[in-house]
Amino acid sequence: MGQLDGSLDAEIFTHIQKASVAFRKLEERVWSDHRLTIKTRVDVYMACVVTVLLYAAEIWTTHQRHIKVLDHFHLKCLRKILNIKCQMCIPDTEVLEKAQCPNLEIMVTTVQLRWTGHIVRMSDDRLLKRLFYGELASGKRPQHKPRMRYKDGLKSISEGYRY
């Protein structure tokens, strides 16, 4: 699948690769430095790695599989920062609690809702707002399983689940 088909898979993979590079570059100076507190390490992680990972996430139409892949990377990084080995069998919720960090789904939802708030508050003559509230003048979406639109993703957030 490529970018031309509207799939987010390739973009998610690229963001994870770039965030992984950023994470590895900080290995010696931050993650391995035991003089730094966990809070400082997590703050550096949020500033340097998560920002790369979630760059432009406000416009993503995410499915549950995307969130799952992003969350897996996020938790893997937090376990490395907190020096938690997989043999320790510590649940993900406890890892997030120890790091005092939200999961990726909450972060993606937050940036999407913030962006939508900006669009809603724009003046009605702005192109972006007209596109957001617009409908197709002609043509139909396929009936069998139409592709999820950005608005569909926002609706699923408000209903409490993601496709």
Backbone torsions as a table, in degrees:
resi	resn	phi	psi	omega
1	MET	NA	139.6	-179.5
2	GLY	-116.8	-179.1	179.8
3	GLN	-70.5	-25.4	-176.1
4	LEU	-70.2	-19.4	179.8
5	ASP	-88.5	4.9	178.3
6	GLY	83.3	4.7	-178.8
7	SER	-75.6	145.0	179.9
8	LEU	-94.3	-9.1	-174.0
9	ASP	-55.8	-48.2	-178.0
10	ALA	-65.0	-39.1	-180.0
11	GLU	-67.4	-41.3	177.5
12	ILE	-60.4	-45.3	179.6
13	PHE	-60.1	-42.8	178.9
14	THR	-63.8	-42.9	179.6
15	HIS	-64.2	-39.8	178.3
16	ILE	-65.1	-41.0	177.7
17	GLN	-60.4	-47.4	-178.6
18	LYS	-65.9	-39.7	177.9
19	ALA	-66.9	-35.6	177.8
20	SER	-64.2	-40.3	176.8
21	VAL	-63.0	-45.5	178.5
22	ALA	-60.8	-40.4	179.7
23	PHE	-63.7	-46.3	-178.9
24	ARG	-65.1	-33.2	179.6
25	LYS	-66.2	-23.2	-179.5
26	LEU	-95.4	2.7	-175.8
27	GLU	-54.4	-57.0	-174.7
28	GLU	-69.9	-43.3	-172.4
29	ARG	-80.3	-31.5	-173.2
30	VAL	-116.8	-59.2	-172.3
31	TRP	-65.7	-33.9	-178.3
32	SER	-90.4	-7.6	-178.4
33	ASP	-83.3	105.6	-176.0
34	HIS	-78.1	-5.4	175.8
35	ARG	-77.1	-21.5	179.3
36	LEU	-83.0	141.8	178.3
37	THR	-74.8	162.7	178.1
38	ILE	-62.2	-39.3	179.5
39	LYS	-60.1	-43.2	179.0
40	THR	-64.2	-43.7	179.1
41	ARG	-61.6	-43.9	-180.0
42	VAL	-66.2	-39.0	177.3
43	ASP	-62.1	-42.0	177.1
44	VAL	-64.6	-41.9	178.3
45	TYR	-60.0	-46.7	-179.6
46	MET	-63.7	-38.7	-177.6
47	ALA	-76.1	-38.8	-172.3
48	CYS	-100.4	-29.5	-174.5
49	VAL	-104.7	-49.4	-177.2
50	VAL	-65.4	-35.4	177.6
51	THR	-63.3	-37.6	175.6
52	VAL	-67.9	-42.8	-178.3
53	LEU	-62.7	-40.3	-174.6
54	LEU	-103.8	18.1	177.9
55	TYR	-58.9	125.8	179.9
56	ALA	68.3	19.0	-179.8
57	ALA	-66.8	-19.4	-178.8
58	GLU	-65.7	-18.6	-179.6
59	ILE	-107.9	5.7	180.0
60	TRP	-75.1	144.2	169.4
61	THR	-104.2	91.2	-170.5
62	THR	-90.1	143.2	171.7
63	HIS	-105.7	169.1	-179.1
64	GLN	-59.8	-34.5	-179.8
65	ARG	-64.7	-34.1	177.6
66	HIS	-67.7	-44.6	179.7
67	ILE	-62.1	-40.4	-179.1
68	LYS	-62.2	-43.9	-179.7
69	VAL	-66.8	-44.5	179.3
70	LEU	-64.1	-42.6	-179.2
71	ASP	-65.9	-36.4	177.4
72	HIS	-61.0	-46.2	178.1
73	PHE	-62.1	-45.7	-178.9
74	HIS	-57.9	-48.1	-179.0
75	LEU	-68.9	-34.9	176.6
76	LYS	-61.6	-42.8	178.4
77	CYS	-65.9	-43.9	-179.9
78	LEU	-63.5	-39.1	177.5
79	ARG	-62.2	-38.5	178.0
80	LYS	-65.9	-44.2	-179.9
81	ILE	-63.0	-42.1	-177.7
82	LEU	-84.6	-1.5	-179.6
83	ASN	59.3	46.5	178.0
84	ILE	-103.0	118.4	178.7
85	LYS	-83.2	152.3	-178.6
86	CYS	-66.3	-24.2	179.2
87	GLN	-69.1	-16.6	-177.9
88	MET	-74.1	-15.9	177.4
89	CYS	54.2	45.4	177.4
90	ILE	-91.3	127.7	-177.9
91	PRO	-66.3	156.0	-178.0
92	ASP	-58.2	-38.8	-179.6
93	THR	-60.7	-37.7	178.8
94	GLU	-70.8	-36.4	177.2
95	VAL	-62.2	-46.9	179.2
96	LEU	-62.7	-37.9	179.5
97	GLU	-66.9	-43.3	179.2
98	LYS	-63.7	-36.6	-179.7
99	ALA	-82.6	-9.8	-175.4
100	GLN	51.4	52.5	-172.6
101	CYS	-135.8	138.1	177.6
102	PRO	-75.6	163.7	175.7
103	ASN	-77.9	168.1	-174.3
104	LEU	-66.1	-33.7	-179.8
105	GLU	-60.6	-40.7	178.3
106	ILE	-65.5	-41.9	-179.9
107	MET	-65.3	-43.6	179.2
108	VAL	-64.5	-44.5	179.1
109	THR	-60.3	-42.2	-179.4
110	THR	-61.5	-47.7	-178.6
111	VAL	-68.7	-33.2	178.3
112	GLN	-68.4	-43.4	179.4
113	LEU	-68.3	-35.6	177.4
114	ARG	-63.7	-44.2	179.8
115	TRP	-64.7	-41.8	178.6
116	THR	-63.3	-37.5	176.1
117	GLY	-61.1	-39.8	176.5
118	HIS	-62.2	-43.6	-179.0
119	ILE	-63.3	-45.1	-177.7
120	VAL	-62.6	-35.8	-178.4
121	ARG	-81.3	-9.4	179.3
122	MET	-65.8	158.3	175.5
123	SER	-69.2	152.9	-173.7
124	ASP	-65.4	-19.5	-178.6
125	ASP	-84.8	-6.1	179.6
126	ARG	-70.5	136.9	-177.6
127	LEU	-59.9	-43.2	-178.9
128	LEU	-59.4	-42.4	179.6
129	LYS	-68.4	-39.2	178.2
130	ARG	-64.5	-38.6	177.0
131	LEU	-67.0	-39.3	-178.5
132	PHE	-63.7	-42.8	-178.5
133	TYR	-92.8	-4.5	-174.9
134	GLY	-75.2	162.8	175.3
135	GLU	-126.2	159.3	177.0
136	LEU	-69.1	134.7	178.6
137	ALA	-75.1	-34.5	178.9
138	SER	-143.5	163.2	-179.7
139	GLY	93.6	165.2	-179.3
140	LYS	-134.7	154.6	172.1
141	ARG	-85.3	147.5	180.0
142	PRO	-61.2	145.1	-175.7
143	GLN	-81.6	-34.6	-172.5
144	HIS	-59.4	-59.3	176.8
145	LYS	-154.5	85.4	-177.3
146	PRO	-66.3	150.8	176.5
147	ARG	-64.1	143.0	-179.3
148	MET	-72.8	135.0	176.9
149	ARG	-95.8	169.1	178.7
150	TYR	-57.5	-43.5	179.9
151	LYS	-62.8	-34.9	177.9
152	ASP	-63.7	-39.6	177.7
153	GLY	-64.0	-41.5	177.6
154	LEU	-64.8	-38.9	179.0
155	LYS	-64.1	-40.5	179.5
156	SER	-66.6	-31.9	175.7
157	ILE	-63.9	-45.4	-177.3
158	SER	-68.4	-26.5	178.4
159	GLU	-86.1	-7.5	174.3
160	GLY	94.1	10.2	175.9
161	TYR	-146.5	165.5	-179.3
162	ARG	-125.0	141.6	-178.1
163	TYR	-59.7	NA	NA
